[in-house]
Amino acid sequence: MKKENIPIVIDGPNYINRILDMSIDKDIISKQLSFDNFRETIKDELLKVGIMSNLNIIEFICSQKKFGNKENKFSNEEQGLLLDRIMSEMGVHVEKVVIPSKQEKGVDTMITTKVESFAENHNLIILVSNDQDFIPLLAKMREKGKKIILVSIGQSTPKQLINESYLNINLYNEYECLFCYKYPYYPLYRDFNIEKYKEIISNADDRICNQIRVTETDFIFMSYKDIGFKNTLGLKFRSVTFGAKNEYVGPKAASDSNYIKNNYNKLILAWKNKNFIDFYYD
């Protein structure tokens, strides 16, 4: 089976806003949003319908406007960090459209231009958006015999948008693939605070089992290779194993401030008492 080279065009504002709709914190998005796991997930979904793919080109289209709404808008630092990070990933190009008005139509126009340009050399193109404004574009491409694969991450996708696409892939229930996971390692005795605890939780992949572990030398980390009772030599204490797909870890869990606060306090209590084997999360 021949591999198809399929370019990806991403409606940046729509993409980020749909992630914000999942109640994931802006600081986590700015630090962890990535297209590495995203590409692999799309490849797997395409393979299910018999399409082997190379997804080497990603065009992320946005403007100078801040992502989010009035109540939950990115800061200059958060947006700058996000765009600088993703543009450094292999094959990712950030196109920042300069638009004079408050509307995002300049972004829509650039997305249309990119899709039409790719259509000159590609029969398959991926468009990442939930925006109904692209219905005419998808209809035009369909009439020209071009296959637009629609990728959406909203809880629902407009039916007319799906109708004009060749294939619809919704990643709402696979949102974990939108992020990278670094599994940091911190000393509890040196400036460890609730923000570092939040980083440990957010940087753990909820698609697999995880367990918090604290060593005899008071270093804390999240383990995914050794969980349960496996390789406990040298540990002072550990948490119960967090089962996969339960949102005990990952960006959503870390965005729940009450969850983070309560379990940070439990962690510090367990560390101070020095006699805990397991501690449990509500």
N, C-alpha and C positions, 0 to 999 in steps of 0.2 A: 504494500500500500504506500503510495506516494505521500510525502509530507507536504501540506499546504503552508505557504508563508502567508500568514494572516496578520495584517496591521491592526492595531487597537487604537481607537480614538475615544478619549474620555472627556465627558462634559464635567469639568472640574468642580464648578460650584454646585451642580446637582449631586455629584458623587459625594462631596464632603457633607452637604446638608442632609443627605439620606443617612450617613453615618451618625451625624449629630442627633437625628431623629431616634436612633437606638439608645439615646441617653449615655453615650460614651463621651468622656471628658475631652475637651479641646487639647489639653496638654498631652494626653495619651495619643491622640491622633497625630499631633505634630511630631511626637518622638518615635512613634511605632508604625505609622502607616507605611506600607511597602507593597511593591508589585511582584516580589519574588514568589511568595506562596500563592498569590492571586493568579499568576500565570500558570502554575502547576495545576491549580484547581480547574481553571478553564480548559487546559489541555485534557484533563481527565474527563470533564463533561463532554467535550467534543468527541473524544474517543468512544464514548458510549453510543454515539450515533454514527460511528464509522469514519470520523474525520481525524486523521493524524495531522498534527499542526506544529509549526514553529511560530512562536509569538515573540519575535525579536524586536518589533517596533511598537512603542507606546507613545502616543501624542496626548499629553495632558493639557487641555485648553482651559485657561482661566483669565481673569482680568486683574486690574489693580485693586478691585474691591475686596474687602475682607470677607472670608467665608463666614457663614452663620447669619443669624438674625439679630435684631436690636438687643434682645435679652441674652443672647449667647453667641457673641461675635468674637472671632479670633483677634488676638492682639497682633501688633506688627511683628513682635518677636516670635510668636507661635506660627504665624503664616510664613515668615521668612525661614524659620527652621524647617518647616514641612517642605517647602518648595526646594530649598537647597539640598535637602536629603534625597528627595525622590529624583531630582534631576541628575544626581550622581550615580543612580542605579543604572545598570547596563541596559542600553537601548531605550531609555526613557528621555523624552524631550518635553520640557515645559514651555508652552507657548503662552506668554502673558500678553493679552490683547489690551491695548490702550483705547479706552472708550470715553468720550466726553460726557455722556449722559449717565443717569443713575440706572438705566436699564442694562440687562445683560445681552441684548440682541447682538452686540459685537462678538460675543462669545459664540452665539448660535451661528452667526455668519461664518466665523472661522472654522467651526466644526463642519459645516456644510461644505466649505471649500476643501478641507482636508479629506473628507469622505469622497468627494467627487474626484479629487486628484488621485487618491489611492485606487479608485475604481478604474482608472486608465490602465493599470497594470495588474490589478488583483480582482479575482471574481468573488472572493470571500473577504469581508471586512467586519470587524467587531466594533459596535458602537455601544459605549457604556453610558446609559442615561435612562431616566424615567420620564423625560420631558415630552409631552404631547406635541410640542412645536416641531418635532422632527418627523411627524407623520408624513408630511409632503415629501421630505427628503427620502424616506424609506420607500414611499410609493414610487417615486421617480427612479430610484435604483432598481427596484423590483421590475419595473417596466423595461429597464435596460438589460435585464437578465443578470443583474448583480445580486449576490446573496449577502444580505446584511444580518449578521448574528447580533441580536440584542442582548446585552448583559445589564441586568438591573439589580439593585440591592435594596429597593424599597419593599415594604410589606406587601404592596400590590403594584402591578404594572398595568397602565392603561390598555384596555383590550384592543383599541384601534392601533396602538403602537405594536402590540404583539401580532396583530393581523397583517401588518405590512412587513414584518420581519420574516426572514427565512427560518430562524430558530430563536427561541427565547430561553435564556439561562438566568434564573433568579437566584442570587447568592444570599438572600436575607437570612436563611437558616444556616448558611455557611460563612457567616461574617468573620469568623476567626481567620480565614485565609487572607483577609485584607491587611493583616498586621505581621510584623516581625517579632520574634521572641528571643531575648538575649540572655535570660537566666542569670541575673547578676548575683554577686557573692559579696556580702558585707560583714565587717566585724560588729558585733552587737555592742561592744564596749567603746566604740569610737564614733561619736556623733550619729548614732543610729536613731532615726526618728520616723514619724508616721509617713512622711513622703517617701523614704527609702523602702518602708514596708509596702507602700502602694506600688512602687516600682517592681518589687519582687512579685507581687500578685499580678500586675498587668503584663509582665514579661513572661508569664507562664502560659503555655498553649492549652486551652481547654479541650482540644480534640483528643488529648491523651491524658493518662492518669498522672498525677503530681503529688508530691509530699514535701512539706516544709521540714527541714532538718537543721539542727544546731549542733555543731561539733563540740568536743571537749575543750577546744581552744576558743570557744564562743564566736565562731563564724556561722552566720545564717545564710541559707541558700534554699532554693526550690529544686528538688530532685525529680527527674522523670525517668532516669535509667534505673535507679534503685528506689523502690517504694515498698510500703508494707514493712515486713521484717527482714528484707534483703539488705545485706551488708550494713548492719547497724553498729559494727565495731567502731569505736571512736566518736560515737554520738552521745551528746548529753541528753537530748530529748528530740522528739519529732512529733509531727501532727499525724492525725489519721490520714489515710490516702484519699485524695480528692478524685472521685471517679470522673471519667471523661464525660463531656457534654452536660455537666450539671451547673456550670457557671459559678463554681467556687473559686476559679482563677480566671485570668484573662482580662481584657479591656473592660468588659461589662461589669465584672465583679469589682474591679478596681475603681470604677466610677460610682459605686455605691458608697457614699461617705460614711453612713452609719455602719455598714458592714466592715469597712476598713477600720474605723475607730474602735469598734467593739473587739475585733479580733487582734488588732495591734495591742490593746490593753491586756488581752488574754496571753498574748505572746510574751510581753514584758513580765507579767506575773509569773508565768511558767519559768522564765529565765531567772528571775530573782529567787524563787523558791528552791531552785536547783534539784528538786526531787520529783519532777514530772517525767513520766514516760511518754504519755500522749496528751495532747490537748485537743478539744473538740470545738468545732465551729457550729454555731446555730444556723 
